[in-house]
Amino acid sequence: MKPSAWSPVARTSAARKRARPTSSRPKSGKRGRAMSNQQVVDLMEHVWSSIDSLCSRITEAQWKTPTDCPGWSVQDQVSHLVGAEAGILGNPRPDHTPGDTSYVKNDIGQSNEVVVDFRRSWPGRQVLDEFRELTRQRLTYLRGLTDDGFAAETQTPLGPGTITEFVRIRIMDAWVHEQDIRRALNIPGELDGPVASHAVGRVSRAMPFVVARKAKAPDGVTVVFNITGSAGSVVSVAVEGGRGSALDSEPESPTVKITSDLETFACLGCGRWDPAEALSSGKIKVAGDTVLGEIIVHQMNIMV
């Protein structure tokens, strides 16, 4: 899984004039004091520990349960995380040619499939053991970094960035795949708290791109995403000059208001659920310009 790149957006004075604070819930990007590097690592450790705890109590049959990712089982989800962390550690990739890849959409998916398919014949417990060892090594490395080390430049899935930014992306990726596992096994959890808030915050950062570039909303449009729940937020977007920008406050009368719980927002933003089914079931609701709103909902997926 890799988030698609999105363009930086500029706030405009016109958009600011139309907006006023209307909610005490956190806004996108306004979640309080910035985390220290070690607090970022705390979130990484939390999600890895949560996956470990979840998978340590499932049966071999449950390891093989299909998930929302086409072609992937619960075991494949963990194998994907193993492959990612092994690559970051510099471990050699397996010399392996996957079998059926008819469900794979692109080159990134083909690359992911090598490390996943390589482990398909393993018992689930063996994959979990490898996950534990690799994440232990990664945590040892991250806990030993200085602030200068975290500031070092590296290549991230979104392009050049810092080690800190890369870890932030890994937190989101791991949480998304944990949720894939939980939905498949009907073991809900980790839909509130700082990791969920962080992960959904990463998805919400792409909504200006979704509204302006993917849904092609015209200039002057304002859109509010109301993500309910304790880890949710209100994400407000304005379009000016063909570009979307995140607003610091919620418009009084937005063109479109889209409301969903955190799980639905994440599943649509990460391409896990069918937008049409989410709309028809009422999992996501559109107010205002419903035609434009439904177009936006259908374009929320930011994954490639």
PyMOL commands that set and color helices and strands:
alter all, ss='L'
color gray80, all
select helices_A, chain A and resi 13-18+37-55+60-63+74-88+107-118+124-143+147-150+163-185+194-204+207-214+262-269+275-281+290-298
alter helices_A, ss='H'
color red, helices_A
select strands_A, chain A and resi 153-156+159-162+222-228+233-240+243-246+256-261+284-288
alter strands_A, ss='S'
color yellow, strands_A
deselect
rebuild
show_as cartoon
